Amino acid sequence: MEEFDFTIEEATIKEIQQGFAEGKLTARKLVDLYLQQIESLNPVLRGVIEVNPDAQQLADESDNERREKIRDSNTVGELHGIPVLLKDTIGTLDKMSTTAGSYALLGSKVVRDATVVERLRNGGAIILGKTSLSEWYKFRSIDGVPNGWCARAGQGVNPYLSTGTPCGSSSGSAISVAANMVSVALGTETHSSIICPSDHNSVVGIKPTVGLTSRAGVIPMTPRWDTIGPICRTVSDAVYVLDVIAGFDPRDEATEEGAKYIPEDGYKQFLKEDGLQGKRLGIVRRPFLDKIHDTAEFRAFELHIDTLRKQGAEVMDNLEIDRVDEILNPNDSGEMSIMMAEFKTSINVYLKELDNSPIRSLADIIAFNESNPELEKLTEYDQETFIAAEKTDGLGEYEKAILEKLENICLNGFEKLMKEHELDAIVTPGSRACPVFAIGGYPAITVPAGYENDGMPFGISVFSSNQERSMQAKSSSSLLTLFAFILLAWPNSSPIKIICEAISIKEATIQDLQTAFEQNQLTSRQLTEFYLNEIQKLNPLLKGLIEVNPDALYLADKADQEKKTKPHSSLPTLHGIPILLKDNIGTKDSLNTTTAGSFALVGSVVPRDAGVVMKLRKAGAIVLGKASLSEWANFRGLNAPDGWSARGGQGKNPYILSANPCGSSSGSAISVASNMVAVSLGTETDGSILCPCSFNAVVGIKPTVGLTSRAGVIPISPRQDTIGPICRTVSDAVHVLDAIVGFDSNDAQGTRIGSQYIPYGGYTQFLKVDGLEGKRLGIVRDPFFTFSDKLLEQTFQQHLQTLRQNGAILVDNLEIANIDAILNATLSGEAITLLAEFKISLNTYLKELVASPVRSLAEVIAFNQEFSDVEMIKEFGQEIFLASEATNGIEDLEKKAISSVENLTRNGFEKLMIENKLDALMSVGPSIAPVLAIGGFPGITVPAAYNSKKIPVGISFGGLKGSEPKLIEIAYGFEQATKIRKPPTFIP
């Protein structure tokens, strides 16, 4: 493609038109650029369903028309030559389909362009293509279809945070604009479908008053609430588009009333820099701010309120909307009943009027889906809402009564609030108020307002009633007021800067550190130097680290340079954060080696980074070094103390130095607890994350086996090994978990199964303060809640009460069948299986190393015998190694042991969980670990107490495979309700 002097990314309509005028750009070049962007980005983001095959021809025609008009001294409109993407529910009479993302409508043909499309074409816009969406507006199954998914395009991806929701249903329009695959798009909204995806993808969205824009030719949901609006990167661009698409249409009777709101000279006149002056703005805190406390969004919103006041607005704070809780629940308000009845009526009319269509009714759509369940993913996402809608029979007395109730709710709630306080608009964070303006057909606009520390965008929304506080020559409606002041507060729709107090690195969370990075209060270099100083000071005593990465400062400088060249919002949550790895997790770098704490592997070279390390580097984390551990993950001999290794020495508990640090991920827990690092990774086969975390007052997550890759990690058992985060808070651990989970071709068998448990949107969405509400928690008193320490017993009794007070349902006095056998590795068969699996797995690992002084378990044993002094063989032995070497693969004895373990799991823990409908089973400390280990189940431990000797004790929550979301909600809810953790005391 020809090179030219114009930067298209983030260009506004005004800048593009200037490029046209100066000869730097043509419509054809612009279309080619966007098509190139779509080709590059859409396979990942899936924001576009279909490209208009005539787009380049239309661009050529636009360029010719522009030349002719200039020659004749005529002007062109703002949208002339501007490519526009349309949500795939907006009809076009051309070579493209209009399908609502469903294969059911593929091949259908509309009678004419939708009216908004006619207006765009008349304004000179180029229809570039159709965007993806939540299929059928997510109305096929409200609870089943994910936001941004449709059968034709697949799952739309948020371009800021791939694990974050893109929201819907106009997801593709927002994704495409945000990712610069186009500058202008149209969306539709019935209930949040413009505002929410715009909010979640850092773009501007306008939901016009119902009837301001024509719905004719658009696949309907309900004529009562449907509206069409622009999605752009700036307010001014959105206003240019609104000016073009608003107006009366004889094919849509609602526009007769809506057109009355259109000012004589359009909407551009209200893009005023002094628009905030004298505006009366309402703030409704409950319930719109209830669930965002202690977040960047909350702090941003407070700063926005100050900005509004400083720019001349009168802010009326702490207002209330009558019956708002009822409004926010579409089932309680009756909104859902109306939508189902009107959807059936409207969609049947729309389908019958098509020029050609394979389906002609809602019943036909349902039948198509049933006939094509794989194509439409019917098993995964069902069509329950469709089926319920098909059972309706128009607006009967029941529905009419609901409509009357909704009208009264609007009149006596939102509209009454607006009138009594003489408000111009209500301002809320995000898209939480969407149901309020949905049921009244009110206008709204959302503007980018900032980014969470993981990069997830959030917006600020402004909405008003259709009534005017003061009429001005029949034209100014409250909707115009929104444009009048919103532009000044955020003229470039750019994220705000959150001001925070000077950060204290000790006990700082990932969010704290990222905020400090963003505010230029801290660099990765400074953070890394701080941790290196702490290591130099504390590690000679604690022995939590084996080795520091000699490239750590270089990596920190590199991260800081990336921060200078990239927006903070585009960087992953772990970017620039130092992390320690247990010394059985392979790194292909300047670190000396990966040794499991043994001198036998010094000088070995791994072929590549471990799978989890690859993911951490991709997330921008800095590998600070290797943490000490119980040598060979505590699988060498029966007498070695927890936390000891030949290379690292004896790790010390930073609270009580003489206390057990537990193991085998002892160094990872010690280092995090003592603030030598904020984040570390551990591994667990049986208790090796849960136990040291419990003993060192930190949070540890033992993921479901296969959720994280074991590739490149020195193994014990592929059935039980798992890799997980060790941090000081649940939220930090969850951020790390989000970074390291996922499929790895080098651990294909394990991660293929494990990755199926990963929730769409990742795990941070489950960090809910009210996460305990409604959770069923099991208590097995014997042996998991027995106490010899009175102080500990009193503390945990208080915790049980706290759990109840926060909404948890405690199912007490349960029993696990054969629990004594499960807790005895010999009786259960666990020991037999691990001995055989270790030899097989370790020999495979050692043979695959690029270089190594030992290539088999037999050679490791021989090394230990030869160097018995440094490996302290006389003191600590290697009985487990010898027993493992004596095995000969998985033979009858091992198969019987595996069967025993599986039966104990099935008839014990699994049966208990299922029969009692438990979300989790609790234990004091890590005592539940063997139960979780033999079944590959997940667990989380959280600081819970300090016993009478001041040694930390955690509380552990375990669940069935893939139950991490529930466990995170429970653990975070408990942590936030108790906040037990305190810095270490270093008592001898």
N, C-alpha and C positions, 0 to 999 in steps of 0.2 A: 504494500500500500504506500502511496505517496506521502512523504513527510511534510509537515507544515507546522507553522508557529502558532499553536493553540493548545492549551491544556484543558482537556474535556472533563477530567475528574473534578467533581464538586462544582462545575460551572453552573451558574444560574441562567434562567431564560434571558435575562437582560444581557449577561455576558456573551451568551451564544448569539443573540441578535447583533451585538456589537461586532462579534467575530464575522458574522455574515456581512455587515455593513463595511467592514474594513478589508474584506477580501481574504481574510485569514482562514475562512471556513466556508464550506458549502453544506447544504442539506445532505448531499450524497456522502461527503466525507464524514459528516456527523453520524449518519445511519451506519456507514461502514465501521466506524469506531464502536458504536453500541453493539453491532452484530459480532464484532471481534470480542468484545467484553462478554457477551452472552455465550459465545463459543468456549471461551476460556473458563468462565466462572459458573455457568449454569449446571454443568454436570455435578458440581459439588452442592451448590445452593438450591437448585431446583425452584427458582423463582419464576421461570417462564415455561409455559406449557407448549407454546407454538409461536413460531416467527412468521410474520406475514410474508409470503413469497414475493409479493409485489412491492415490498418496502423500498427497495432500491429504485424501482421504476417511479414510485411516487415521489421519492426524493429528487430524481432528475426532473420530473414535472414541476416540482416546487421551485427548483433552481431556475428553470426557464421562466416560470411565472414571475419570480422575483425580478429577473432581468427586464422583463417586459414592463412591469409596473414602475421600476426605477426609470426606465426610458420614457414612460408616459407621465413621470412626476407624480405617481400615486404611491401612497404609503401601504405598508402591510401590517397586519396585526401582530401582537406579541407572540402568538403561537405559530405563526407562519414558518414552515420548515422544521418545526420542533417535533421529534418523534415522541409518541405517546404509547404506553402499554395499557391495555384494558384488562380488567379482571374477567376471567373466563365465564362470566354470567351476563356480560354486556354484548348484545347481539351485533354482529357485523355481516352485511350482505357482501361478502367477498369470498376469497378462497379458503378462509379459516372457518373452523367450527366454533360453536358456542355450546359448551357441554357441562358447565358447573363442575368440571374436573372428573366427570363420570364417563365411562365407556358407553353407558346407556344412551347418551345423546349424540355419540359420534356418528356422523353422517346426516344429522338433522340440518335443515336449511331454514333460516329465518326469512320472513317476507320482505323485511327492509332493515336498514340500519336502526339501531336504537337511537332515540332522539338525541341523546347526549353525543353520540358518535356523529350524527349529522351535523351538529353544531361544531364539533371539533374539526370535521372536514371543511366546513364552511369557513372556519377560522384559520385554515391553512395547515393544520396539524397533520402529521404523518402517522398513520396507525402502524406501529412497529410489530405488534403481536399481542398475544393473550398471556396473562399471568396465571400462575397456579393459585390455589386457594384451599381452604378447608372444604373438602368435597360437599357439595350441596349445602354450602354455608355451615357445615358441621351439623346440619339438621337431619342427616340420615340417622345419626345416633349421637345425641348430645354428650353422653358419657363414654361413647365408644371410639369415635373418630378423633384422632389426635389433631391438635391445632396445626395447620399447615400441610396436612396430608390429603392427597387425592389420588385416585387410582391411576389417572393419566400421567401425572407428573412425579408421584412419589412423595417423600417427606421433604418439605421445605426446611431450610436450615438458616438459623439466625446468623448473619454475616459477622456480628460482633462476638458472639459466644456460641460455638457450634453445638454445645450441650444445652444452651438456653432455648426456651420456647420462642418461635417467631410470632406466636399468637395468631389469631385469625378472626374472621375468615378471609380478609383481604391480605393474607400473608405474603403472597407472591408479589403483589404490587409494592408493598413496603420493602421486602427483601431486594427487589430489583432496583428501586430508587436508592436505597441505602448503599448498595454495592456498586453503584454507578453503571449499571447495565442500561439505564435510561435516566432521564432527569424528571420526567413527568409520568404519572400513572393515575388511573382512576380506580377507585374501590367502591364498594357498596356497604351499607350498614343497615341492619335492623336492630341489632343489640350489640354494640361495641366493635363491630367488624371493620371499621376504619380506625377508630381511636386506639384500640388495643394493639394491633400490629404496628401502627405508627409509633406508639409509645415504646414498644419493645425493640424497635429497629432504628431508633434515633432519627426519625423523620417527622415531617409536619403532616398532619391529617386534618381535614375539615369535614365534619359531618354537618351538612346543611339542614336547615329547617325542612321537615318533610313537606314536599311539594315545591320547594324552591328549584329543584332540578327534576326533570322528567324521568319516570321509571319505565316509560313505554319501550318495549323491546328488550327489557332486562328480565332475566329469569327471576320470578318473584318469590318472596316468602310471605309477606303480608303488606297489602297496600296501605295499611294504617300506619306502619312504622318504617317501611323501606325508604332509603334515600341514597343518592349517588353523590360522591364527592372526590376531590383531588387528594392525592398523596404525593408530596414533593419534598425537597430538601430544605426549602426556605418558605417562610410565610408569604413573601411577595410572589413567588412562583405559584403557590397554591391559590392566591387571590387572582392572579392572571387567568388561571384555568377556570376558577369559579365564575369569573366575569363572562367567559365564553359559554359555559354549559348551563347557566341559570336562565330560566325564562318560561313563559307560557307554552304549553303544548296541548293542542286539542285532543291528542290521544291519551292524555293523562289529566283527568278532571281535577286532581289535587293541585295541579300547577296554577289553576285559576286563582285560588286563594294564595298559594305560595308566591306568585308573581307580584303580589301587592307589597311584598317586603323588599323588592329590588329597587335600589335607589336610582334616580334618574341618570346619573353619570357613572353608574357602576360602583364597584367595590374598591378600585385602586385608590380613590380619593381618600380612603380611610387608613392608608398606610402612613400614619403621621408620627413624627418623632416625639411629639408632645402628647401622645394619645393617652398616657396614664393620668394626666393632670385632671383632678376632680372626679375620677371614676370611683364609684362605691363598690367595693369588692367584698364578698362574703367568704368566710372560711368555716367549713363544717368539719370539725376535727373527728367527731365520732360518727361513723365508724371508719372514716377514710384514712386516718392516720394511726389507728389502733395497732396494726400489725407491722408497722415499719419502724418502730422505735429502735434506736441504736444501729441504724443503717445510714449509708451515704445518702439515700433518697430522703430520709427524714431530715438530716442536716441540711441538705440542699433546699428542701422546701422551706425551712425556717429562714434561710438566707434569701430565698426568693420573696418571701413576705416582706422582709426588710427592704429589698430593692423596690418593691411596689410602693411602699410608703415613701421612700426617698425620692421617687419620681413623681410624687404628687397624688397618689391614690389614697383614698380613705378605706382602710381595712377594718371590716366588722368581723371580729374573731369570735370563736366558740359559739357559732350558731348551730341550730338543730333543725333538721327536716323531719316533720311529723311522719311517723310510720315508716321511717327509712329502712329499718330491718326487714319489714315486709316487702318493701319495694325491691330490695337487693336479692330476694329469693324469688325467682320467676314462678316457682311452683306455689309459694305462699300467696303471691300477689295475684295469680291467675294469668299472668302474661303468657306462660307456656301453653295453657289451654287455648287461648286466643290464637297464638301462632300456629298451633296444630290445625285448628279448624280453618283458618284463613289460608294456610299453606296449601291444604288439599284443594280448596276451591280455586285459588289463584294459579297453582301449577297446572291443574287440569285445563283451565282456560288457555293458559300460555301454550301448552303442548298441542291443543286442538287447532290453534291458529297458525302453527308452523306450516311452512310450505311443504316440507317433507320431514318425516321423523320416524325412526323405528319404534318409538313409544308414543302413546297419546294420553296417558293418565298416570297418576301416582301408582295405581295398582299395577300398571305395566312396568314401571321402574322397579317396584318390589319384586315382580316376577323375573325381570332381567337379572337382578342381583342374585336371586336364588338360583337361576340357571347358570350364572357365571361367578360362583363363589370365590374361586381362586383369583380371577381377574380383579374383582372388587374387594378382595380380602374380607369376605363376609364373616368367616369364622373368627377372625381377629377383632373386627370392628363392628359387627352386627348392623342392624337397621331398625332398632327398636323404636326410634322416634317416628320413622316413616310408617311403621306398622300401626303405631298409636294414632297418627294423623289420619291414616286411611279409615280408621274406625269412626272418625267424626262425621257429622252430618250437617255441616254448615253452622251458622250462628243461631243456635236455639235459645230458649229462655235462660238456660244456665250461662251460656256465653254472654248474652246481653246483660245479665246481672253483673258479671265480672267486668264488662266494659264500663258499666255505670260506676262500679266500685273504683276502677282505675282512674276514671275521670275525677271522681271525688278526691282520691289520693293526691292527684296532681294539683287540683284546685286548692285543697286545704293543706297541702304539704309544701312542695317546692314553690308554686306560684304565690302562695300566701306569704312564704318567707321572703320572696323577692319583693313583693309589694310593700309589706310591713316595714322592711328595712330600706326600701327605695334603692335596691341594688341594681347595678348594671350587670353583674355576673357573679358566679361562684367559682372559686379556684380550688382545685383538688390535686393531690399527687397522683400520677399514673392514670390508669383507666378505671379506677375502682367505682367511680360514680356513674358509669355508663348506663346501668338500668334506670337511673333517675331520669336522664334525658331521653332514653329510648321510649319509655311508655308515654311520654308527653309529646314526642316528635320534636323535641327542642334541639337547637343547634349547639355544636361544640367544636372546639379546636384543641389539638394537642401539639406541643412544641418540645423538642429535646431539652432536657433539664440537667442531665448528668449521667454518670456511670457508676455502677457498683464496683468494688475492688476487683471482681472477677471479669470486668469489662462489660457486664450486662447493662444496656442502656435503660434509662427511665425518663419519662416525660412529665410535663405538668399540663393539666387539662383545665380549660375554662369553658363554662357553659352558661347559658342564659335561657330565659323563657321566650316565648313568641310574642310577649306583650312588651310595650315600650314604656319606659319611665317618663319620657318626654318626647312627644312627636315633633319632628322637624320636617315641615313641608312634605308630609306623607311618605317620607322615604326612610329615615334612619331606624332600623330595628336593632334590638340588642345584639343580634349576630354581628352587626357592623362594629359595635363597640369592642367586640373581641379583637378584631383586627386593629382597631385604633390604638390599643395599648400594648398588645402582646409583642409587637415588633420592637418597641423601644426597649423593653426589658431584656429581650434576647434577640438582638438584631440579626445575628448570623446563625441562630439556632445552635449555638455552641455550648458545650457542657460548662457548668460553673466550676469554680475552684473552691473546694471545701477547706475552710480555714480550721486548723486544729492546733492544740497546744503542743509545745515542744515535746517530742516523743521520748519516752524512756524505753530503751531497747530491751532491758530486762523485763521479762514477762509479756513483751509485746506480741500481739497476734499478727498473723499474715495481713489481715485487714489494716491494722495499725501501721505496719511497715509500708504497705502499698500507699496508704494515705500520705505517709511521710515522704515517700518517693515522689508522689504526685505534687506535693506542696514544696518540693525542693528543700525539705528539711533534712533529708537523708539521701545518701547515694548507696548503691550496692557495694562500692568500694569501702565506704565508711562502715557499713554493716558487717562486711566480711572481716575488716580489720578489728572491729569490736570483738567478734567471736574468736578470732585468732588470739587476741590478747587474753580473753577469758580462758581459752584452752591452755595457753602458756601458764596462766596463773593457777588454774584449778586441776588440770589433768594429771600433773604429778601426784596429786593426792587421790583423785577419784578414779583415774585410769579408765575413763569412758571412751577414749579414742585410742586407736592403734596407730593411725597415720593421718597426716594432713596432706591435702592435695597441693603439690607445689605450684599448680596453675590456678589456684583459687583466686588470687588477686587479679590475674590476667582475665579470668572469666568475669570477674566483677566489673572490671573496666569495660569489657566488651558489652556487658549488660547495660552499663551506664551510657555507653555510646548509642546503643539501640534506643534507649529512652529519649535521647536527644533528637533522633531522626524519625521516631514514630509517635503517634498520639498515645498517651497513657492508656486510653480506653481500648486501643487495639492490642495491647499486650496481655498475655495470659496472667492469671492470678499468681502463679508461682514465679513469674519473671523477676529475676534479680534476687531471689530468695535462696540463701545457702541451705544445703541439706546434707546430712550425714547418712551414710549407708552402712548397714551391718556388714562386717567383713566376710560375708559369704555371697555378696551380691557383686557380680563381675562388672568391672569398668575397664574399657579399652582406652587408657589415658596415661598420664604421667605418674599416677599413683603406683607404688612399687609393685603391687600384686594383689590378688584376691586369695586369701589363705585360710579362712575359717579359724583364724587365730593360731594356726600351727606353723612351725618353721618348715614343715615338710613341703609346703607349697610356695615358699619364698622363691621367687625367680620364675614362677609359672606365668604364662601369658595367655589371656583369654582371646578367642577369635573375634569377639565383638562385645559391645556393651550388653548387659542383661536387658531383657525386654522392658522392664520397668524403668531402667536408667535411660533407655532411648526415649521413653515417653516423658520422663522428667526433663531431659535436655530439650526436647521439643517444646515443653511448656516454659522454658526459659530459666529453670532452676539451676543453681550453681552447686556442683558437687564439691563440698567442702573437705571431705575426707571419709575415712572408714572408722566405724565405731567398733569397740571391742565387743566380745561375746563370750559365752561359755564355749570353750574350744570344741570345734566340730559340732556346733549346735547341741552341746551336752550329750553327744552320742558316742563318746570314746570309751569312757570308763564309768564305773559305778560310784567312785569316791571323789571325783573332782568337784570342788565347790562351785556353786552358781556364780557366774561372772568371771571365772578364771580362764585365762588362755596363756599359752607359753609366750606368745608375742605381746600380749597386752598386759599381762600380770593380773592381779586381783582387783576387779572393779568394786567400787565402794558405793554404798547407798548414801546419797548426799544429805539425807535427813538425819539418819543415825549411822555413823560411819562403820560401826561394828555390826550393823544389821545386814541381813541377806538382801542383795539387790535383785535376787531371782534371775532367771535366765530362760532361754539362752540369749534373747535380745537385750541383754543387760546394758551394754554400752550405749545403745540407742536411747534407752529410757533414762539412764544416768545423765547423759549429755543434754537432753531436752530439759529434764527436771532442774538442772543446775545452770541453765541459760548459757551453755556453751554453743547452743544452736536452738532454733525454734522448731525445726522440722527434721524428722529422721524416718528411715525405713527400718523395719524389722522383718523377721520371718517367723513362721510358726508351723510346727508339726503337731505338737501337743503342749500348749501352754506358754510357748516361747515369746508371744507378744503380750497376752493377757496377764501373765504373772509378773514380769518386770514392770509393767505399767502400773499394776496395782500396788506394788511395793515402793514405787518411786513417785507416786502422786501425779501421774500423767495419763493422758487418754490414749488408748490403743484400739485399733480396729483390726480384728482378724477376719478378713473377707471370706466369703464362700470360696471353697477350693475351685480354682479355674477362673475366678473373676479377675485376678491379676496373673500375669505371666510368670512362670517359674524359669523360663529360658535364661540361661546364663547365671543361674543361682546354684551354688553347691547344694546338692539334693540330699534328702533322706528318703522320702516316700512320695511318689507322684500322686498317691491317693489322698495324702494328708497335708502336703506342703502348701503354704500360701504366703503371700507377701503383703504386708500392710503398713499403714502409717502409725507413727508414734509422735504425738504432739502434746501441747499443754491444754488445748481446748478442743472440744468436739468439732467446732466449725473449721479449725485449722486441719484437723485430721480428715474431714470430709473434702476440703479443697484438694488435699493431696490424693485422696482416694479417687476423686474425679479425674485427676491427671494420669493415674497409673492403670486404671482398669481398661479392659478391652482386648480384642482378639490379637493374637500374635502367632504368626505362621511357624515360629520356632517352638511354640508350645500349643500346637494346633488342636490336639485332642482335648486338652484341658480348657483352653480359652474359648474354643468354639461353643462348648456347652455353657461355660461361665458367662460369656458375653450376652447370652440370651436373657440374663437376669438384669442387665443394666437398664435402668429406666430412661425413657426419652426425657431429655432435659437435665440428665445427670442427678447427682445426689444432693447438691446444695439446696435444692428446692424443699428438702425435707428438714431443714434447720428451722423448725417451728417452735416458738416459745410455748405454744399450747399443745405440743406434740404428745403429751401424756393423755390428753382428753380421749376417753373411750377405749384406751388400750387395756387389753386383758393380760395381766402379768401373773405368771405362775410362781408359787413358792413351794419348794421341796425342803421342808424344815430339816429333815435328816437325809443327807449330811450337810446341806448347803447353808443352813441358817442355825448352826449351833455355835455357842459362844463360851469361852473360858475367861474372857475379858469383860468385866462389867461395863466399863466405859464404852466399849465397842458395841455391846448389846443395847445399851441405852441409845446410842447414836443411830443404830439401824432401826430401832423401833420408831424413832422420830422420822427416819426416812420413809418408813412404810406409811406413816400418817401423812407425810408430805406428798407421797405418790397419790394417796386417796384424795387429798385436798385439791390436787391438780387434775383430777378427773380420771385417774387410772382405776381399773377394776382389779382388785387383788384376789386371785384364786388361791386360797391357802391350803396348807396341809396335804399337798399332793405327794404322790410317790411315783418314782420311775422304776419300772420292773427291772429286776436284776441289777440294781444300781451298784451293789458291792462288786459284782463281776466286772461291770463297765469300768469302775475306778481302779481295778487291778489289771495292769497291762498283761500280766501272764495269764490270768483267768479268762480275760476277754478274747485273747488271741492277738491283740494289738502288737505285743512284743515280737511274736513269731513273724508276723507279716512285715514289721519294720526292719527286722534283721535281714530278711531276704531281699526286700526292696532296696535297702540302703546299698548293699553290695552291688546289685545290678546297676542302680542309678549312678553311684559314684564311679564305678568303673567306666561307664559310658561317658560321664562328664570328663574324667581325667584323660581319656583317649582322644577327646575332641579338642583339648587345649593345643594351642599353637606350639607352646613349649612348656615343659614341666619336668622337675626332677623325679616325680613319681607318676606312674601311669595306671596304678591299680590299688585297691584296698590292701592287697598283700604287700605292696611296696611301701605304703604308708606305715603299716605295722612294722615292717623291717626298718624303716627310717627311725621310728620311735624307739625301737630296741637299740639301734646304733647310737642314737643321741638321747639316751634315756635321762641324762642329767638335765638338759635344757627343756625336755618335754615332761619332766617330773613323773616318769613312768612308775618308779617305785612308790611314790607318794599317792598317785591318783589312778594308776593302772590304765589298761585298755581292754578290759574284759568284753565290752560290747563289740569292739572291733573284731576281736578274736571269734566271738560267737557268730558275728555276721559273716566273717570269712569262711566259717565252717558250713554255711548254707550252700545250696546248689540250685538256686533258682526257685521258681514257684512250683513246688511239687505238691503231692497230696496233702502233706501236713499244712503247708501254707494255704492251699485252697480251702481246707477245712477251717483254718483260722480266719480267713477272709469271710467265709460264710458265717462264722460265729459272730464276727464283728457286725456284719450286715443285719443279722437277725436281732442282735441286741439293740441295734439302732432302731430298726423298724418296730420292734415290739416294746421298746422303752421310750426314748425321747420323742420319736415321731408320733407314736400312738398317743402319748400324753398331750402333746401339742395339739393334735387334730381333735381328739375327743373332748378336750376342754376349750377348744377354739381360742388358744392362747396366741398372743402376738409375740410374747417373749417369756423366757424362763430366767429368773434372777438367781444370783448367788452372791454371798459375801466373799470378796476377793475373787481369785481365779479358780475356785474349786470346781466350777462347772466345765473347765477346760477339756478334760478327757471325754466328756459326753459329746462336746462339739467336735473334738478332734477326729474321733473314729468315724463320724458321719460326714465330715467335710463341711460342717455348718458354720455360719458366721457368728461372731460375738464382738461386743464392745465393752470395754471397761472404762469407768469414769472415777476420778477421785471422790471418795465418799467419807473418809474418816481418818483419824489418827488414834491409835490405840493408847493404852495407858503408858506404854514405853515411847510414845510419840512417833511410832513407825506408821507410815501411811498404809491405808487399806482401801481398795477400790470396791465398787459394786459392778458386777458383770451382768450383761444382758445377752442371752443367746436365743437364736431363732432358727427356723427352717431355712433351707437353701434359698438364696435370693431375697431374704427378708431384710436386707440392709436398709431399705427405706424406712421400714417400721422401727428398726433398731436405732437408726439415727434420730428419728422423731422422739423416741423414748429417752435415749441418752442425752440429747440436747435439752429436752424438757426437764429432765432431772438436774442436769448441770446448771441450767439457768435458775431453777427453783432453789438450789442449795449453795452453789458456788463455794465448794469446800476447799479447793486447792489453794495452797499458799506456798511461797518460795521456800527452798530448803534451809535447814538450820545448821547443818554440818557439825552436829553434836557427836563427840567421840563414842 
